[in-house]
Amino acid sequence: MTVTDLKQSYSDSPKPKINWARIEEAENFANTVKLFRQGKYDEDSFRRYRLQHGAYGTRMTNDYAMVRIKLPAGEIYPNQIEKISQLSEQFSIGSAHFSTRENIQLHWVILEDVSEILRGLAEVGLTSREACGNSVRNVMCSPLSGVCPDEEFDSTPYALATARFFLRNPMSQNLPRKFKFNFTCCEKHGMVRMVDVGLIPQTRELDGSIQKGFKIFLGGGLGNRSFVGHQLEEFTPEEDLLYTSIAVLRIFDRLGDRKNMARNRMRYLVNDMGWDKFQNLVLKERAIVRATQSVVTSLEVDHTPSVIKRPIKISDESGSPSPDGYTRWLKTNTLKQKQSPYHSVFITLEAGDITSNQLSELATIIREFSSEGHARAGFVQNIALRYVHEDDLPRLYSKLLTVGLAKSGALTMAAPIGCSGTTSCNLALTNSHRLAKEIQRKFLELKLDQDDDLRDSSIKISGCPNSCGQHGIATIGFFGGGGRVGKEMFPNYQMSLGGRSDGETMLGVTCHRIPAKRVIPVILKIIELFKQNKKSDDTLKEWIHRIVNGKEDSEIKSVLDMRKVLDQLTIPPTKEDDPDFYNDFGSDSSYHTKTGKGECAA
C-alpha cells in the first residue's frame, strides 16, 4: 500500500477493481423461475440451478429464498453497501446478515424477486453466482491481510485472483460437493487448517533473493464430522499456487463420493484415502497440470498498490472530550496496523445482523473514515474498517454511536458467533441466532469484554451439528438438538471445550449437554471456575486447552471434572415449575424438533 497525505472527497472514493457480475444471469434466472412455476422445469433441476446462482432454500417453504452475496476476499465498497441496503429494504426484511464466510445474506426473499436482487447487484459489480451449490464457494481472506504486523506479505491479491479464476470456470461447476479456499495473513488471524485449501503467505531466500510462496493446508473442514487439514509441503512457490489448486480440485472431482451426500466433502476423501497417499497424488497431479496447462493457464494477480488517502474531515472536533464508552470500545474493537498511525476498526454486529438503515449509514462512515475507501468482512460476523487514522478514532466512535454500531467487544469473547438457526434454516433444531445475541448482551452488561483473561477466547453456536456456527473450533462451542422430560421437549445444546483455529488448531472436546436456557449460567460458571483455578498469567483459552489435553493440575483436571461440576445446572425442572425452560429463545410456544430438506449438497 502507498500511504500519502493527500485528502480524498466522496466523489473520487475508490470503486471496485473487479466486476464479478454478469447482468444476463438476472434475466436468465427470472425466465427459469417462470418455467419452474409453469411446471416446465422439474424441482431437482431447478434446485441445482437456483443454488448455482446463490439462492438458498428457506425454512419450510418453496416460495422464499435466501440470497447469498459473495464478497471475494471480504472486500466491499460503499456504493455496494448502499445498493444492498436498498435491496434489503425493497425485497428482503429490512436487514442483512454477515456470515462467517465473508458473504452477505438477504433472507425471506420472494422467489420471483431474486432476479431483481441479482439485477441490482450486477449494477455495482457484485454476484451471488456459486455462493451455494457444488462449486468453489467464496474465496475468503483475512480482513487483516495487508495490515497485519506479523504477515510476510499481503495475500489479498492472490485471493482475488483465485476467486476470479474459478468463478464460472467449467472445471468447478459440478463438483461432488462445495469447495472452499481460505487465505490469511498469519497463524493467529485465520482458519486455514479448517477448509479444503488454506493458505498462509510465506517467504524464503533463494539464490540471494526473496521468493514469495505459501504454506498450504489441505483436507480440513467443519461439519457433522470435522477434520483438521494437513500441510502439503514445507513451501509452495507462488508460481505453483494455481497449479496446486487445480490439481487438488481435479482429484476431488474425480474421486469424491458423489453417491453419499453425508460423506462427499473433500475432507472425507483425504481421511479415507490417508494423508500420505492423498499428498502423493496431489504432487503428481500438479506435475501433470504444470506440464499440460502452464502455457494457457495463469493466475492474474494484480499487484497494483492501493493509494491510501485520508478522507476530508467533515467537522473539526479537536479538543472535544472523548464520548462515554470510547476507551472501552478502543480497547476491544481496534488494532494498530503495521502502517502507523493507522488502525483497523472492527464493528460489532449482533450475530451478524445489520439493518438497511445502518448499512446506508455504514457506507457514509467508510467514505468518511477509511483511507483505503472500502471495508472488509471477516470470519466472525463483523465488519472491518481499515486505515482509520488514530486522530479520527474518537470522531468515528461518536458517529457509530449515533447509528447503533458502537457496541464494544468485537475482538473478545463477548461477540459470539451464531448461525441463522431456526430463524430461516431448514436443518436447524434450535435458535442459535438468538442465543448468540442473548450471550452478547449479558456479557456486555457484565462488562466481560474488558476482562483481558477472556479476550482471546471464543463462543460459537450452531443450530444443528453441521457447524455453520463454527462450534468445533470455539473455546466454548455449542450445537443444537432436543431434550425430553417425559412427553415434553426442550431445546438443548451439545457443548464442547478447547477448540481453536490458530497454529495449534484442534477440534473441541465434547463435555456436556446443556439446556438452552442454562447455556448462559453454564458459561458464567466455567468463567468462575477459571478464576478460582487459574495461574497468574493464564487466559481462559490457555486454561481450557490444558484441561482438554490432560495437562492441568488444579481442581479441574479433566473434561470429566468439568462435567461433574456442571451437572447440577443441567437438570431440567418440571414444566409446572418453569414453563419458560421448555421454550427456545425468541419463542413463546412449546419447543419441537422440526426440520426440512437441507440443500448443502443439492
N, C-alpha and C positions, 0 to 999 in steps of 0.2 A: 504494500500500500504506500502511496506517495502522500505524505502529510504536508499540507500547505496552510498558510494563514488566510487564504482567500475566503471570503464570505459568499454564500450562495443564497439566491432568492428562491421562492417556491416555484417560479416559472421555469427555472433551469434545474430542478431537482432531478436526480438520476431516473432513467427509465430502464426497464429490464433489458439485459443483454440478449436474452434468448426468448423467442416466441415459441412457446410449447404447443400452441393451439393449431387446429385446422377447422375453419368455420363450417366446412361442409359436413362435419361429423354431427353438428347440431341438427341440420336438416335431415340427414340420414336417420338419426335417432327418432325424430318426430314421425317420419314415414314408417319406421319399423314398429313404433307403438300403435299406429293406426292399423297396420296389418295384424298385429297381435290381438287388438280389440275386435277385429273382424273375424278372428279365428283362422287367419291365413298363415299364422306363424305359431308353431307349437310351443308349449310352455317351456320345455327344456332348452330348446334352441334360443328362445327369447331371453331366458335367464342368463345363458352364457353371453349373449350379445350385450345385454344390459350391464352385466358385471364388467365386461371388457371396457365399457365406456364409463365405468366408475359409479354406477347407480346400484346401491346395495339394497337388499330387501329390508322391509321394516316389519316390526313385530306384529304377527298375527293378521297381516293384510297384504293383498296384492295390488292395492290401489295407490300405495305410497312408496317412496324410496328415500334412502339417504344418499346424497350426492357427496362423494369424497373428492376434494380438490387437491391435486398434487402440488407440493412446494418442493421441487428438486433442490437438494442441499439446504432446505429450510428457508430459502430466500423469498421474501415477499415485499413488494413495493407499495408506497402509499396509494397510487391510483388503483392498484389491485385490491387493496383493503377496502377502499371506497366502493368499488364495484361489488365485492362480496357483501358489504353492508346493505347495499341496495337490493341485491338478490335475496338476501335473508329476509328483508322486510317484505318484499313482494311475493316470494314463493315458498318461504320456509316459516319458521315460528318466531321470527324476530330476534333470533340469536344464532350464533355459530359455535362450533366446538373444535378446539385444537386437540389433536390426538397425540399419542406418544410417538407417532411415526412421521411427524412433520407433514401432516395433512390437515386441512380444514374441512369439517363435515357440516353439511346443511341437512337437518333432519325433517322428517314428515313433509316431504315434497310430493305433491300430486304427480303421478306418473307422467301425465301429459305435460306437466310444467318442467320436467327435467331438461327437455330440449331448449327451453327458454334460458335455463341456467347455463347450459353449455354454450349457447349463443352469447350470453353476457360475458362469460369467462373468456371466450375467444377474443372479445373486443380488447381485453387487457393482457392477452398473451398467456393465459392460464388454461389448463386442461384437467379433466378427470380421467382421461384415457389411461387404461391399465392401472388405475388406482385400486381396482378389485380384480378378481379373476385369476386364472392360472398363467401369470406372466411375471415379468420383472416389475415389482412394485416400485413405489417411490424410492429413489436413491437418497439415503439420509446422510447428513454430515453434521458434526458437532457445531453448535452455534458459536463456539469459541475458536473454531478453526480460523486462523489468520490473526488472532489477537492473544492466543494463549501463550504465556511466558515459557511453557515447557515444551512447545512443539518444535519439531525440526524444520518444518515448512508448512505452508497453508495447503491443505488438501482440498479446499473448496473447488478450485478449477477442475480437478480430477473427478470430483463427484458430479459436477455439472456435465462434464464431457461424457462420463459413463451413462448418465441419465439420458443425454441426447442420443447416444449411440443405440441404446436398447429400446427407446420409445418407438413403438410401431415397427420394430425390427421383426421380420418374419421368423427369425430363429427363436424368438421369445413369446410367440403368440399362443402356443398350445402346449405349455409345459405340463408335467404331471401335477404340479401344484404351484402356488405362489412362491416367489423367489426374491430375496432381499439383500441389498448391499448397504453397508454402514461404514462411512468414512469418519474418522475422528481426528483430534489434534494430538492427544496423548493418552496414556493409560487411565487417567483419572476422569476424563470427560467424555466417555463413550460407552458403548456396549458391544464392542467388536467381536467378542467371543460368543455372542448370543444371537447371531444372524447367520444366514447362509454364507455370505462373504463379508468379512470385517477387515478393515484396513487402517493401519496406523502409519503415518509418514515417518520414514527413517532416512538417514544419510550414512554414507561410508566414504572413506578416502580410497581412491583407485588411481594409481599412476600419478599421484601428486595432485589430483583434482577431486572435488567433492561430487559424488554421484547421488542423485535422489532415487528413492525407492520406497518400498512399503514392507511392513510386517503384515502378512496376510493370514487370516484365520478362516477355516472352512468348517461347515457342518454343524454350527451351533444353532440354537433356536429355542424359543419358548412355546409351550403348547400344553396339551393334555399330558404329554410326556416330553420333557425338556432335556437338552443336551448342551454341554459346553463345547465350543469349537476347538479345533486343533490347528497349530501353526504349520503352514505348508512348508516353509524353508526359512533359513536364517535371514535372508534378504532377497526381495524381489525387485529388480531394477524397474524404473518407471516405464521403460520401453516394453517390458513384459506384462504390464498391468492388464492391457486389453486381451492379450493372448491367453493369459491365465484365466480371466473372466469368461472368455468364450469357451475355453477348454472345460471349465467346471460346468458351465451351462449345458454344453453338448453331452457330457457324461450323464448329468441329471436327466436330460431329455430322453436319452437312450435307455437308461437303466432304472429310472424312477418308477415306483409302483403305481401304475395308472388304475389298477383294479380295486385296491383297498384304500378308500378315502382317508381312513384313520391313520394310515402309515405311508402317505405319499409325499411328505416333505423330505428335503434332501438329507436332513439330519438322520432320518431312519435308514436311508441308503448307506450313509457313512458308518452308522452303528452296525448294521447287518453285515456289511462287507468287511469291516475292520479298517482302522485308520491307515495302517501300513499299505494295504492293498489299494485303498482309495487314493492315497497320496501318490503312489507309484503310477496309477492310472492317469491322474491329473498331469503329472510331469511328462508322461509320454504323449498324452493328447495335446499338451501345449506345444511340444516339439512339432507335431503334425500341423497344428494351426499356424505356427510361425513359418513353417516351410511352404504352406499352401496358400496362405492369405496375407502374408506380410506386404505384398505389393499393392493390394487393393483395399486392405483394411487398416485403418489407423484411428487413433483416438485424438480428436481435435481439441486439444487443451488450450484454452485462452489464458495466456499469462499476462495479458494487459493489466497493469496495476490500476486499481481504482483510485481516483483522485479524492482525497479527503478534504472537504471544505466545511468549516464550522458555519452553521446557519446564522443568518442575521438575527440579532436579538429583537424580539417584538417589544419588550419593555425592559427598563433598567431597574432592577430591584437590589442593586448593590447596597450593602449596609443594612438590609432588612434582616430581622431575626429569622432564624430557621423555624418553619412551622412545626407544630406539635407532632411528634412521631417521626420526625425526619431522621434523627440519629439511629433509631431502631430500624427504620427502613434502609438506611445507608449500609448498616452492618449486615443485613440479611438478604439484600436484593442486588448488591452491586459487587463487581470485581474489578480490580485495576488491570488494565491491559498492559501488554509489553510496550505499547506505544504511549508513553507518558505525554500529556497529563490526561489521557482518555480513560473512560470506564465503560464496561459493559453493564447495562442495567436490565434486570430480569423482572418482568411484570407478572405478578402472581394472578392466576385465574382460579376460580373455584372449579376443580375437576375439569379444567379446560374450557369452561363456558365463558362467552363474552356476548353482550347484547349488540344489536345492529347499531345502536346509537354510540356505544363505546367503540365499536370498530371505526365508525366515522371520525370520532374524536382522536382515535389512535393514529389515523392517517395524518392528521394535522400535527400531532405530537412528534411523529417520526420526522416530518419535514422541518419542524422547529428545533429539534434537539439532536438528531443523529447526523453526524458529519459524513457518514457514508450514504445516507439518504434512503436506507431501507432497513427492514427488520429481519430477524431470523427466528424461526420456530426451532424447538429442540425436542428432546426425548422425554420431557416431564410435564407436558401440557402447559407450558408457559411461553412467553414471547421475550426475545432479547433485543434490546436497542443497544447497538454498539457505537463506539466512537462518540460517546457523550462527554463533552469537556467537563472537567471536575468543577469548574466555576458555574456550570449550568445545572448541577445536580439539585440544589435547593429549589430552583425555579421549576425543574422537571417534576419534582415531588409535589409541589403545590398544584401543578397542572393535573397530575394523576389523581390527586385528592378530589378535585372538582368533578371528575368523571367516574369515581368509584373504582379506580385501578391502582390504588396506593397501598394495598394490603402488604404487610411485611411477611417475611418468612419464605420467600421464593426459593432460596438456596438452602433450606433447612428441612428438618423432619416435619415441620408444620405445614408443608404443602404436599399432602398425599396425592397419589395418582388414583383415579377411579375410572374404570371404563364406563361405557354408556349403560350397561346393566339392563334392567327391565324397563328402563325408560324408552328403549327402542329395539333392543337386540332380541332376535328370535331364540337364541340359545341361553340367554341369561336366566338364572334362578333367583337372584337377589338384586336389590337396588344398590349396587356397589357405587354408583354415581353419587347418590345422595349421602351414603355413608361417608365417602371421602370428604364431602362438604361439611358434614357434621363434625368430623375429626378436626378439620382445619379450623372451624370456628371455635371449638373447645380449646385447641392448642393456643390460638391467638389470645383467647380470653385469659388463659393461664400464663401467657407470655413465655411459653416454652420455646418459641422461636429465638429467644435471646440467650438460651442456655447453650454455651459452647460445647458442652458434653454431648449434646444431641445433634449438633449441626450437620455432621456427615452421615447421619443415619437416614433411613427412608421407610415410608409406609406405602405399600402399593396394593391395590384391591381389584380383583376381577370378579365379575358376577357369575362366573362358571369356571371350570378347570382350564379353559382354553387360553388363559394368560394374556388377554388383550391389555390387562392392567399391570402386566409385568410382575405379578406377585412372587414369582420364583426367584427374582434377583433383589428382593427387598430385605432390609434388615428385619422388618416385621411384615410379612405378607399374608394376604387372605384371599381365598377364593370361595364363591358362594355355593350353597346347597340347601337342603332342607332337613330339619329335625322333627321329631314327633314325640308327643306325650299322649299316649292313648290314641284317640281319634283326632287330636288337634295337632296341626303342623305349625312350625315356626321357622323363620329364616335363620340360617346357620352358616358359619364360615369355618373352613379348614385353615388353621393358622400355621405358618412356617416361620422359622427363625434363621438368620445368618446368611441369607442370600446377598450376593454382591456382584457387580459387573466391572470392577476395576482390574488391576493387574493380578489380583488374587481371586478372580471370578470363581464363584461356586453357587450352586443352587441351594435354596433354603431347605432346612431340615424340618420335617413335619413335627409339630409339637402338640396341638390340641384342637378340638372342635369348639368353636366359640359362638354362642347365640349372638345374632346381630345386635341386639340391644345391650349386650355385655362387652362388645368389642372395645369401646372407649374405656370402660373401667379396667379391662384386662391390659390395655396398652399402658395406662397410668400405673397399674400395679407393677408391670415389668420395669418401668422407669424408676419406681420406688425401690424395687429390689436392686436395681443397678446402683442407685445412690447409696444404698446400705452396704454394698459389697465391692464397689469399685476401688481400684488403685488410684493413687493421687492424680496421675496424668491420663487416666482412662477416658475413652469415649464409649458411648453405648454400643456403637458398631464394633469396637475392638473387644469389649467385654462379651458380647453375644458371640462373636467369632471364636473366642476361646472356649466358650461353653459348648458350641456345636461341634468343635474339634477335640473335645475332651482334654483341654489344657487349662481349665480354670480350677483354682484351688480355694475358692470361697465357699459360702454356704450353698450356692447354686453351682454345682459342679458339672451338671449334665442337663440335657433337654428333659430327661425324666424328672429330675429335681424341679425344674421349672413347671412341668406339667402338674406335679403334686401340689405345688403352692397355688396354682391357678384353679385347681379342681373346684373349690368352693364357689368360685364366681360363675361357673358354667352350669350349675344345677338349675333346671327350669322350674319356675314357680307354677302353681296351678293357674288356670285361666281366670278363675274367680278372684284370686289374689292379685294378679297383674295382667289384665287383658291386653295392655299395650305391648307386652313382651311377645305376643303372638302375631303382631303386625310388623311388616317391614317398614323401614324408614320411608317417609313420603306417602304412606298408605294408611287408611283407617279401616280397611276391610281385612277379613281373615286371609292369612297367607296360604298360598298353594303353589306347587311347582307345576308350571305350565310352560312348555317350550314349543317352538315351531321348527321348521326345517332350516338348518344352517346353510349358508351359501359360501363358506370359506373355500370350497373346492368344487363349486358347481360348474 
